[in-house]
Structure formats: C-alpha cells, structure tokens
Amino acid sequence: MKKKIMYGLLAGTLTLGIGTGAMASSALEPIKAYLNSKISLKLNGTVVMPKDANGKAVLPITYNGTTYLPVRAVGDLMDIDIRYDSATSSVLIGGNQGAPSETASPLSLSTLGASVLGTSAWHTKDSSDTVYKGKDYKDVYLHTDSTKQGSSFQIMTGKKYAKLHLELAVVGGAQEIVIMDHNNTTLKKVSLAAEDGLVGVDVDVSAADFIFVEIVDEGPGTSLFVPLTSSYLTK
C-alpha cells in the first residue's frame, strides 16, 4: 500500500528529463520557472542529493508556487525504476511498466539471482565495488582483472525469456563487448568508453539457452561495471 501511494506522488508531482527530440512537440508550452537551491531533500531523515544519469546534481524547480522534482533522480534515490518511453510519450514508473500481464514484467537479474546468474567471479555485493557515479547499485557484475576473472560472464536464459536488457559502463578507458548465444552466434557488438556513462543494451534472447557477454578488447586498467538491479529479463 505504501509503495502504491509513493508511485502516485511521483507521477503527480515530479518532472522527468526528456531528450531534445521531445522538445519539438507542439504540446509543450514555454513557462518561466526557477531552479531552487534552497530546498533540500530528506529521505528517511537523511539529507540526500538527487543526481542525473551522469552523476551530476539536479535541483528542484519552482513554478507558480509549486515545487517540482526530477522524477528519475528521485526514483533512483528510492530504488524505483523510472524510464521515459519516447514511442508513447509516457513516463514509466515501477517494475510493471504498463505490461499487460505479470509474465511480461521486467525481472531484474538481481531478483532472479542464481536461477540465471549461476556462479561468477565477477559477482559482488561489496559496497566498495557497487557504486557508480555516486549511486550504489548494491548488486553488480564487476570485471577488474581478466587474468583472475576471465573475460566473460554467462546468463542462463533457457529460452524462457524474450528480451535481455543489460546496463553496461566502462570505467577508465574503452572496451569492445560481444554478446553471443549458446551457439557462439553474435547477437550484438557494443563499443563502450568511460565518457558514455551507463549504456542500455537490448538483446533478443528468445532462442537462446544461455548467453555470453565477453570483453574482446580492452584498454589497460579498464573495468566493466554491470548493475544487476537495473539489468533485467522480460518474458
């Protein structure tokens, strides 16, 4: 019940950063508003600072006596998944994301746990390793040394899921990533650099028993960061 009320507050009072493509919409009306640095946010009694996807602090906006907060940044603080669907001009709040049935809901890799992750030297919940750009993702795959960990990790899909959404970030350089199925068929190639931030990659896994995510080229001293709490499988 508390979470339902919280979703309502987020949907009714917060704003979302939307890309420049949406700014051309004729539905937008220019207004005069103010960034308000005097307002602080407290979460469960602790002062917090909302940040955007690049780790930059974002401020509340005051307009006509009402204060608006950045919905995605506040959602991150509250561990609520919030995304913008440009195809339908919709703000998607929470795990269901408007899916018609429970089976279509995204299931985070962290929630699925050992049923899809198996065992991997990459897997860590150590708080000293799970923070990226100021946000603690709590459960991650982290590649730091290929001589100890190997250059790939595996996700067991068992032909039970339609799509895999992976979030990937490179720390300290650049990497080339290849995502393959159980037949070693390349499903996707990804080039990542540290300045790209956290990048979302969607892969069709409907015909895959399992998939490999392999680093095929990496700069010296780079790390690959994969948050399992925000990466997910969809049936």
Disulfide bonds with the S-S distance in Angstrom:
none
